[in-house]
């Protein structure tokens, strides 16, 4: 609800430090976002509590642009918290975009315009939370210990009911020397397709100066969840409409699963571009497990290895594409026979019992590679031998200088070879 101009009795900022509309400020203590539009709020996760602004640059905040007196390190990026003082009071702004090492887009505590800062303002830059589970808990005690107590509450999201508050959460993960050793449970959030959660490693220079994602191999310099507490998963996704993109997750034998995806009814979840591994010794832990029958799960572009079963599909409409799975002690992909279970373009090698186990797969499951002749029932079954022939064919076509044809059977050699 807007009121008339505040010129007679000007109040420039609301209770959580966001700028009030100069013409029609809202009634009450809190200035809401413009037109109740969806606000995407960024909060970073990284295990280091150090001040990222190691060069002691000062900042100017004008509107939603933060300009630093010199460039920040390349690992500063979206979700990081700017902590500064205006007239002796502490305020925060969160980075929501990067233009250059010294120029960032920032937002206030609830996603609006932050408190303005004049040239030369001293500023510290911190990760918002030191662990994934700290972000998930959304309590003041789990805000980074480096952030001043006066603004701890401002680092938290305005609500865990994303639908009512019309917010979405972007949670970028940053590398550090130490791993994230607390099992992370994403639960108690109310979400929908628009008001969703994204846990991810930022890669683009519009977000961070240097990529925070692995390159397909386990990387000790990137963020990694290596949980040491006994939960249902090192990463346990219970909130619907959650996207997990580009993380590294490890769970040892005390876990039932490295990753559990058991979201609220009639929702979906996406799990992509991640590395998932077990301890490689006892092999009693499942890699990725899905359940809840009303839901849809999308699992693609992941590498999963050193576990009991790489993907265990207990329930849910599940779409498993383009994953590489290795050293699965029992099955590469194990599935019950209910509902949709569609597999395409997957590689499974070195499974103890079978690469693919379901009895039957949803029609269209195809182009899946195994080293044990098990398949998903498609017409384009690819075995290890056929893959070798396919690679040989590609080399021969290249050597002959011929265009590589789109082959119905990819292991068919050129005519006359």
Backbone torsions as a table, in degrees:
resi	resn	phi	psi	omega
1	UNK	NA	123.7	179.7
2	UNK	-95.6	152.6	175.0
3	UNK	-118.8	-172.6	177.5
4	UNK	-74.3	179.9	-178.4
5	UNK	-58.7	146.7	178.6
6	UNK	-94.7	22.7	-174.1
7	UNK	-59.9	-38.8	-176.4
8	UNK	-68.0	-36.2	-178.1
9	UNK	-136.3	76.3	-169.9
10	UNK	-70.2	129.2	172.2
11	UNK	-127.8	107.8	-169.9
12	UNK	-78.6	-28.7	-175.1
13	UNK	-131.4	154.0	179.9
14	UNK	-92.4	-170.0	-172.1
15	UNK	-64.9	-28.9	179.5
16	UNK	-105.2	20.5	169.2
17	UNK	84.9	10.2	177.7
18	UNK	-90.6	146.0	-176.3
19	UNK	-65.2	136.8	174.8
20	UNK	-83.3	150.8	174.7
21	UNK	-62.5	127.4	-176.2
22	UNK	-69.2	-23.6	-177.5
23	UNK	-100.5	-45.5	-176.7
24	UNK	-132.6	72.9	179.1
25	UNK	-65.7	149.5	178.5
26	UNK	-70.3	153.4	170.6
27	UNK	-74.7	160.5	178.6
28	UNK	83.6	-177.8	-172.3
29	UNK	-78.8	-24.7	-172.3
30	UNK	-111.9	128.4	174.5
31	UNK	-86.0	117.5	-178.4
32	UNK	-81.3	167.8	-179.2
33	UNK	-72.7	158.8	-175.6
34	UNK	-59.1	128.2	173.5
35	UNK	52.8	24.6	-179.7
36	UNK	53.5	31.0	-179.0
37	UNK	-72.2	158.9	178.7
38	UNK	-59.3	129.1	177.0
39	UNK	-111.3	121.3	175.5
40	UNK	-94.4	118.6	-172.7
41	UNK	-109.5	129.1	-177.4
42	UNK	-101.9	131.3	172.9
43	UNK	-142.0	124.5	-174.2
44	UNK	-86.6	159.7	174.9
45	UNK	-129.9	128.8	175.9
46	UNK	-165.0	146.9	-170.3
47	UNK	-81.0	-5.3	179.4
48	UNK	-96.5	132.5	177.0
49	UNK	-94.6	8.7	-177.5
50	UNK	-67.0	153.1	172.4
51	UNK	-71.5	116.1	-178.2
52	UNK	-68.7	-26.4	178.0
53	UNK	-79.0	66.3	-174.1
54	UNK	-70.4	-20.0	179.7
55	UNK	-91.9	8.4	178.3
56	UNK	52.2	43.4	173.8
57	UNK	-67.2	148.5	172.0
58	UNK	-94.8	170.6	-174.5
59	UNK	-135.2	149.6	167.5
60	UNK	-119.6	126.5	176.1
61	UNK	-113.6	115.7	178.8
62	UNK	-126.2	114.9	-173.3
63	UNK	65.0	-120.7	178.3
64	UNK	-112.3	22.9	179.2
65	UNK	-113.5	127.3	174.9
66	UNK	-107.6	121.0	179.4
67	UNK	-114.4	121.1	-178.5
68	UNK	-94.1	151.9	-178.5
69	UNK	-69.1	-20.4	172.1
70	UNK	-154.4	165.4	-172.6
71	UNK	-66.4	143.6	173.0
72	UNK	-81.9	160.8	175.9
73	UNK	-57.8	157.4	-175.2
74	UNK	-66.9	-14.5	179.0
75	UNK	-91.8	6.7	171.7
76	UNK	-81.8	136.4	-177.5
77	UNK	-167.7	-163.8	-173.8
78	UNK	-58.0	142.0	179.5
79	UNK	90.2	-17.0	179.3
80	UNK	-71.5	149.4	-173.0
81	UNK	-101.0	125.6	169.3
82	UNK	-90.7	122.2	177.9
83	UNK	-113.7	124.4	-175.3
84	UNK	-150.3	170.2	-179.5
85	UNK	-121.2	140.6	172.1
86	UNK	-129.3	122.3	-178.5
87	UNK	53.7	38.3	175.6
88	UNK	83.2	-6.5	179.3
89	UNK	-100.3	142.4	178.8
90	UNK	-82.2	141.7	175.4
91	UNK	-139.1	162.6	173.8
92	UNK	-127.7	156.1	165.9
93	UNK	-137.1	150.7	-179.6
94	UNK	-114.1	136.2	178.2
95	UNK	-72.0	129.1	178.0
96	UNK	-119.6	-3.1	177.6
97	UNK	-169.8	156.9	-178.6
98	UNK	-126.2	128.3	174.4
99	UNK	-100.8	-42.7	178.6
100	UNK	-156.3	177.0	-177.3
101	UNK	-62.3	-21.5	-179.2
102	UNK	-113.4	3.0	-176.1
103	UNK	-133.8	122.4	-177.6
104	UNK	-134.7	152.7	167.9
105	UNK	-89.5	135.8	-177.1
106	UNK	-130.5	161.3	179.9
107	UNK	-135.2	157.3	176.6
108	UNK	-76.9	-174.4	-173.7
109	UNK	-58.0	-36.0	-177.6
110	UNK	-107.6	14.5	175.7
111	UNK	101.1	-5.6	-179.4
112	UNK	-89.1	-152.5	-179.8
113	UNK	-81.2	131.0	-178.6
114	UNK	-78.7	169.9	172.6
115	UNK	-60.9	133.9	-176.5
116	UNK	-75.5	150.1	-179.7
117	UNK	-132.5	129.1	-178.7
118	UNK	-75.4	163.7	-178.8
119	UNK	-54.9	139.8	177.7
120	UNK	87.0	8.6	179.7
121	UNK	-71.0	128.5	176.9
122	UNK	-67.7	142.4	-176.1
123	UNK	-149.2	139.8	168.5
124	UNK	-108.7	149.7	-179.2
125	UNK	-125.1	124.7	-174.8
126	UNK	-132.9	158.3	164.3
127	UNK	-67.8	147.3	-179.1
128	UNK	-71.6	-39.3	-178.0
129	UNK	-137.9	152.1	-176.8
130	UNK	-94.5	-6.8	-180.0
131	UNK	-152.8	153.7	178.5
132	UNK	-57.0	-45.7	-177.5
133	UNK	-66.9	-28.1	175.5
134	UNK	-63.5	-41.6	174.8
135	UNK	-62.7	-43.8	-175.1
136	UNK	-64.5	-31.8	-177.3
137	UNK	-72.4	-32.9	179.3
138	UNK	54.0	53.6	172.7
139	UNK	-129.7	152.3	-174.8
140	UNK	-59.0	-35.9	-178.2
141	UNK	-62.8	-18.3	-177.5
142	UNK	-102.6	9.0	169.1
143	UNK	-74.5	150.8	-179.9
144	UNK	-47.8	135.5	-178.5
145	UNK	-64.4	-17.5	-178.2
146	UNK	-79.2	-19.8	-175.3
147	UNK	-81.8	139.6	-175.0
148	UNK	-63.5	140.7	-177.5
149	UNK	-58.3	-27.9	-179.0
150	UNK	-64.4	-22.7	-176.1
151	UNK	-122.0	10.4	176.1
152	UNK	-52.2	-46.6	-176.4
153	UNK	-63.3	-32.3	-179.3
154	UNK	-69.6	-22.3	178.5
155	UNK	-73.0	-27.5	179.8
156	UNK	-70.2	156.1	174.7
157	UNK	-68.0	152.6	-179.3
158	UNK	-63.5	-24.0	178.4
159	UNK	-165.9	156.6	171.3
160	UNK	-91.1	-3.1	172.8
161	UNK	-93.3	87.6	-174.9
162	UNK	-65.7	-31.7	-175.6
163	UNK	-69.6	-49.7	-179.4
164	UNK	-62.7	-41.1	-178.0
165	UNK	-87.8	-5.1	177.5
166	UNK	54.4	55.3	177.1
167	UNK	-125.0	159.8	170.0
168	UNK	-130.6	153.5	-175.9
169	UNK	-116.6	127.7	169.5
170	UNK	-109.0	122.0	-174.1
171	UNK	-121.7	89.9	179.6
172	UNK	-79.7	140.3	-178.5
173	UNK	-108.2	135.3	-176.4
174	UNK	-119.8	146.0	-179.0
175	UNK	-72.9	155.8	175.7
176	UNK	-161.7	173.2	-179.1
177	UNK	-65.2	-42.4	-175.2
178	UNK	-91.3	144.9	175.6
179	UNK	-76.7	166.4	174.1
180	UNK	-90.7	107.3	-167.8
181	UNK	-101.5	10.4	178.8
182	UNK	-107.5	129.6	175.8
183	UNK	-58.3	137.8	-172.7
184	UNK	-108.3	120.5	-178.6
185	UNK	-115.5	113.9	178.9
186	UNK	-94.2	101.2	-172.0
187	UNK	-148.1	165.3	173.5
188	UNK	71.8	12.7	173.7
189	UNK	-98.0	142.8	172.8
190	UNK	-103.0	116.9	-171.3
191	UNK	-132.8	168.2	168.0
192	UNK	-149.5	-169.4	-173.1
193	UNK	-60.9	-33.9	179.2
194	UNK	-91.6	-39.2	-177.6
195	UNK	-92.9	74.1	-167.8
196	UNK	-116.0	-176.9	-178.8
197	UNK	-124.5	132.4	174.5
198	UNK	-125.6	116.6	172.8
199	UNK	-100.9	121.2	-171.6
200	UNK	-156.6	164.0	172.5
201	UNK	-102.6	118.4	-177.9
202	UNK	-70.3	144.6	-176.7
203	UNK	-128.5	-31.2	-170.1
204	UNK	-83.8	149.1	179.8
205	UNK	-68.9	-11.0	172.2
206	UNK	-77.6	-5.7	179.1
207	UNK	-117.7	-38.9	-174.0
208	UNK	-155.1	155.7	-177.1
209	UNK	-72.8	-26.4	177.6
210	UNK	-142.1	143.0	-175.2
211	UNK	-58.1	142.6	177.6
212	UNK	-106.5	10.9	-176.0
213	UNK	-102.3	147.8	171.3
214	UNK	-60.3	165.1	178.2
215	UNK	-108.5	24.3	-178.3
216	UNK	103.2	-6.3	174.0
217	UNK	-124.8	149.7	-179.9
218	UNK	-57.5	130.2	-172.7
219	UNK	-129.0	112.1	-177.6
220	UNK	-69.0	-12.2	178.3
221	UNK	-89.3	-9.1	179.2
222	UNK	-101.5	162.8	179.9
223	UNK	-60.5	136.8	179.5
224	UNK	-145.4	130.0	175.4
225	UNK	-87.9	112.6	178.2
226	UNK	-124.6	75.3	-168.4
227	UNK	-70.5	145.7	-178.9
228	UNK	-123.6	23.2	-179.4
229	UNK	-125.9	143.3	-173.4
230	UNK	-83.0	98.5	171.8
231	UNK	-122.5	-174.3	177.6
232	UNK	-69.8	-17.8	177.5
233	UNK	-165.5	149.9	171.7
234	UNK	-59.5	-34.5	169.0
235	UNK	-125.7	119.0	-172.9
236	UNK	-121.5	105.1	-175.0
237	UNK	-97.1	109.7	177.6
238	UNK	-111.2	-22.2	-179.8
239	UNK	-81.4	130.1	179.1
240	UNK	-67.0	162.2	177.0
241	UNK	58.2	43.8	176.1
242	UNK	-105.9	136.4	177.1
243	UNK	-114.7	129.5	176.1
244	UNK	-118.6	120.7	-167.7
245	UNK	-138.3	110.7	169.7
246	UNK	82.5	25.6	-179.0
247	UNK	-96.5	169.1	172.8
248	UNK	-118.5	125.6	-173.9
249	UNK	-134.9	127.2	-179.7
250	UNK	-124.7	140.0	174.0
251	UNK	-141.1	135.0	-179.7
252	UNK	-92.1	-164.6	-168.9
253	UNK	-69.7	-11.5	-179.4
254	UNK	-76.7	-13.9	-179.7
255	UNK	-92.2	146.8	169.7
256	UNK	-71.5	-42.8	179.5
257	UNK	-133.9	150.0	168.9
258	UNK	-71.2	-45.2	178.2
259	UNK	-128.0	126.3	174.4
260	UNK	-111.6	128.8	175.6
261	UNK	-120.1	100.4	-176.0
262	UNK	-135.6	69.0	-170.5
263	UNK	-79.6	166.2	179.4
264	UNK	-59.5	155.2	-172.9
265	UNK	-59.5	149.8	177.7
266	UNK	53.4	47.6	176.0
267	UNK	-134.0	-170.2	174.3
268	UNK	-143.1	171.7	175.8
269	UNK	-150.7	148.4	179.0
270	UNK	-124.1	131.7	-179.0
271	UNK	-128.6	109.0	-170.3
272	UNK	-144.0	149.0	171.3
273	UNK	62.7	27.3	-175.3
274	UNK	-105.5	156.3	168.5
275	UNK	-105.3	128.4	-179.1
276	UNK	-130.4	127.9	179.7
277	UNK	-144.8	153.4	172.5
278	UNK	-102.5	-166.4	-174.8
279	UNK	-80.3	-12.1	175.8
280	UNK	74.9	5.0	-176.9
281	UNK	-115.5	-66.0	-177.6
282	UNK	-79.9	-30.9	175.3
283	UNK	55.4	43.5	176.8
284	UNK	-103.1	-5.2	-174.2
285	UNK	-99.6	136.7	175.3
286	UNK	-78.3	148.2	-179.3
287	UNK	-73.9	-73.5	178.0
288	UNK	-124.2	123.7	178.3
289	UNK	-116.4	132.9	175.9
290	UNK	-117.6	146.3	175.5
291	UNK	-154.9	179.0	-173.8
292	UNK	86.4	107.7	-165.5
293	UNK	-71.7	-25.7	-176.5
294	UNK	-79.7	-3.6	-167.9
295	UNK	-103.4	166.9	174.4
296	UNK	-118.7	135.7	-178.5
297	UNK	-125.8	135.6	-178.2
298	UNK	-120.6	113.5	-174.6
299	UNK	-122.8	111.3	-176.5
300	UNK	-152.8	154.5	177.3
301	UNK	60.6	32.7	178.8
302	UNK	-105.1	154.8	169.6
303	UNK	-115.3	123.2	-173.9
304	UNK	-130.5	130.6	-174.2
305	UNK	-158.1	163.8	175.8
306	UNK	59.6	46.5	179.4
307	UNK	-135.4	177.7	178.9
308	UNK	-70.9	-56.6	174.1
309	UNK	-130.6	128.3	-173.5
310	UNK	-65.9	-48.1	173.7
311	UNK	-129.0	124.6	177.8
312	UNK	-116.1	104.7	-179.2
313	UNK	-94.2	98.6	179.9
314	UNK	-79.4	-39.1	-179.9
315	UNK	-165.6	176.7	-179.1
316	UNK	93.1	150.0	173.6
317	UNK	-72.5	111.6	-168.1
318	UNK	-121.6	131.0	-178.1
319	UNK	-118.5	111.7	-171.3
320	UNK	-116.6	105.8	-173.7
321	UNK	-126.3	139.6	164.7
322	UNK	55.3	42.5	175.2
323	UNK	-103.6	149.1	173.7
324	UNK	-111.7	125.6	-175.5
325	UNK	-129.8	133.2	-174.2
326	UNK	-142.5	144.9	176.4
327	UNK	56.5	51.2	174.2
328	UNK	-92.3	114.1	-168.0
329	UNK	-59.7	-31.3	179.9
330	UNK	-115.5	-72.4	-178.8
331	UNK	-123.6	150.4	169.0
332	UNK	-71.6	-57.9	174.6
333	UNK	-126.9	121.6	178.2
334	UNK	-117.7	131.0	-174.5
335	UNK	-141.5	143.9	165.7
336	UNK	-71.4	167.4	-173.2
337	UNK	-98.2	13.3	179.6
338	UNK	-91.0	152.2	172.5
339	UNK	54.9	-170.3	-174.5
340	UNK	-73.3	133.2	175.6
341	UNK	-143.9	84.9	-171.3
342	UNK	-106.2	122.9	-178.9
343	UNK	-121.3	131.9	175.8
344	UNK	-144.6	140.1	168.9
345	UNK	61.7	33.2	178.9
346	UNK	-97.6	153.1	174.8
347	UNK	-119.2	126.9	174.2
348	UNK	-127.8	125.9	179.5
349	UNK	-133.7	144.4	172.8
350	UNK	63.0	52.1	173.7
351	UNK	-95.0	141.2	-175.3
352	UNK	-67.9	-39.2	-177.0
353	UNK	-108.9	-54.7	179.4
354	UNK	-162.2	151.8	178.6
355	UNK	-69.2	-45.2	-175.7
356	UNK	-129.6	129.6	-177.8
357	UNK	-139.0	112.8	175.4
358	UNK	-154.4	-9.6	-171.6
359	UNK	85.7	-54.3	174.3
360	UNK	-152.6	157.0	-179.2
361	UNK	-123.0	158.7	179.1
362	UNK	-61.4	138.8	179.6
363	UNK	-53.4	135.3	-177.1
364	UNK	104.8	-11.7	175.8
365	UNK	-68.0	120.7	-169.3
366	UNK	-163.7	169.8	177.6
367	UNK	57.7	40.7	178.9
368	UNK	-106.8	132.7	-175.9
369	UNK	-98.0	137.6	172.2
370	UNK	-139.2	165.2	176.3
371	UNK	-107.8	12.4	-175.8
372	UNK	-132.4	14.2	177.1
373	UNK	73.4	-2.2	173.3
374	UNK	-74.8	154.9	-174.6
375	UNK	-150.0	177.6	177.4
376	UNK	-102.9	12.3	172.7
377	UNK	87.6	2.8	179.4
378	UNK	-76.3	169.5	180.0
379	UNK	-78.7	-21.9	-178.4
380	UNK	-105.1	65.4	178.8
381	UNK	-79.0	129.3	-178.1
382	UNK	-117.1	119.9	176.1
383	UNK	-101.8	175.1	-179.0
384	UNK	-60.7	-42.1	179.7
385	UNK	-61.9	-42.9	-178.7
386	UNK	-68.2	-32.5	176.6
387	UNK	-64.7	-42.1	178.7
388	UNK	-61.7	-42.3	178.0
389	UNK	-64.8	-38.7	177.9
390	UNK	-61.7	-44.1	178.5
391	UNK	-64.8	-38.9	176.9
392	UNK	-62.1	-43.0	178.3
393	UNK	-60.6	-43.2	179.7
394	UNK	-61.0	-42.6	179.7
395	UNK	-64.9	-39.6	-178.3
396	UNK	-67.8	-45.2	177.3
397	UNK	-58.4	-42.3	-180.0
398	UNK	-64.6	-43.2	179.8
399	UNK	-62.9	-37.9	179.4
400	UNK	-77.0	-9.4	-179.1
401	UNK	74.4	20.3	-178.9
402	UNK	-95.7	154.9	174.6
403	UNK	-69.5	132.3	179.8
404	UNK	-74.4	118.6	-177.7
405	UNK	-77.4	160.0	171.4
406	UNK	-80.7	104.7	-171.4
407	UNK	-90.9	136.4	174.1
408	UNK	-63.2	-44.8	172.8
409	UNK	-111.1	108.5	-169.2
410	UNK	-65.6	-9.9	-178.9
411	UNK	-98.8	4.8	178.2
412	UNK	-70.7	130.2	-178.0
413	UNK	-84.4	161.4	176.9
414	UNK	-58.7	152.5	-179.6
415	UNK	-56.4	130.5	175.6
416	UNK	89.0	-4.4	179.8
417	UNK	-88.6	NA	NA
